[in-house]
């Protein structure tokens, strides 16, 4: 593998910085004229054969920026880019083969170990953070506002400096993209004005020659020079010299020979995604990379255990995350539910985060704000690290055990006396007639091990699996519920189905599962394993684009498990809301 990587870096020595970063950036941009084009262009898998495009392109950019630039200025051909993609794909597959290189029949225990290690490795190094920019900005403000003074003392910058810096990069990126669009449109307009039937054809030719050699050439060259770039002077103008230099020092990356090699190494581009292409200009591959780097930088700075405020920060963050989830759950259940926090079986005993009473259900939700631990490449070491974190008090398995302790305490009683906020007594009545469900809510995204905990969770046979969901997914699930006019009862039907079918679900993303559940009627009826593919347009993307005023085609009719048919206006809505089609989903582009 090392030899393959070194050969790839040797090739990259002779590739221009702007050429390759520009080709990578194009794959993250949506060029579209209508709703169907938006859906196709927004799906990066339509533009590449890479198995994990976001992380693999970041890896390729990191390798490029860790080489010496020996390019001669010639424009890179698309065939070369295809070759570089193939090299990255082969290196990635080499990693996967390491986990799969085992005799499953002879070593069944080690096979499971390797599959868990591979799942943790791929979700950490391949998947990337799945959230919209607005969610990241909201999360930064929610988590870190209380520690703004500490951040300023440590970096000389406050939260709004980082957010404003991202916004400047984002606005500049969009401006350069729009400028290119306008330049091309003006050239097309001029070309369309050509009149082949004009009396003086030589004069008409001279007019076009002057345009092509004059304004058109100058505008096109200026547009291409500025495309996807920002001048350092623009940063200084907005933030001043001291803050501007600090921001560019943190997030600006110079191309130089370094020892970065491995896919799971410390990628310089992930930390510094603004790449210098000359002394005054930085290249913007895509603003989303910068926003992720900003979030990670602030998180790592404030969460350093050596900070004198480390203990205070840890407690404050846990409280903030719990309150964030309470707000989201209230959006689902509203006033129809009773909410209890910091619940104890007895005064002074170990507390449980959230208990919700809703009709015939009791939800025991444990909230965890711990980071995802970076897994090792070695399957044996990787499994031990993942397992130990999973089972710890801050992990998903530890949270599940906490929920089961309270569940066992309650289910042997008809009326259970508990204490919320550590000492305020309350009573949960008629427990024998209610269903108690364990829920684990995480701030961060734990990939396939959260979607299907049966890969690693140890539980008693008579106890249910948990439903595990991260903050970003729960936000998006609420958007889906509202868009489809779903009620709290519909959500609970999903949770019950999801827990009962926990081991049958084959997916790496909870949003794919809930989307399939609500829009494909066969899902609820199917017995055995159910696979929810990750690729293609999604309902949450449709909701997101439409909220921003962009039509989006959500082609369920293309799904092999869904047959579109005409639905009468007075027929029951296929989303199972109990309403007529005309009173529910008609006109939303989901079933019509």
Secondary structure, DSSP 8 states (H G I E B T S, - for coil): -HHHHHHHHHHHTTS-HHHHHHHHHHTT----SSHHHHHHHH-GGGT---SSHHHHHHHHHHHHHTS-----S----HHHHHHHHHHHHHHHHHHHHHHH-S-TTT-HHHHHHHHHHHHHHHIIIII-----HHHHHHHHHHHHGGGHHHHHHHHS--HHHHHHHHHHHHHHHHHHHHHHHHHHHHHHHHHHT--TT-S-HHHHHHHHHHHHHTHHHHHHHHHHHHTTEEEHHHHHHHHHHHHHHHHHHHHEE---------TTS--HHHH--EEESSSSEEEES-HHHHHHHHHHHHHHHHT-TTSTTHHHHHHHHHHHHHHHHHHHHHHHHGGGSEEEEEEBSSTTS--EEEEEEETTEEEEEEEE--------SSHHHHHHHHHHHHHSTTSHHHHHHHHHHHHHHHHT-SSEEEEETTTEEEEE--GGGSEEEEEEEESS--THHHH-GGGT----TTS---EEEEHHHHHHHHHHHHHTT--HHHHHHHHHHHHHTGGGEE-S-HHHHHHHHHH-THHHH--S-EE----S--HHHHHHHHHTT------GGG-TT-------TTSB-TT-SSSBGGGTTTTSSS--
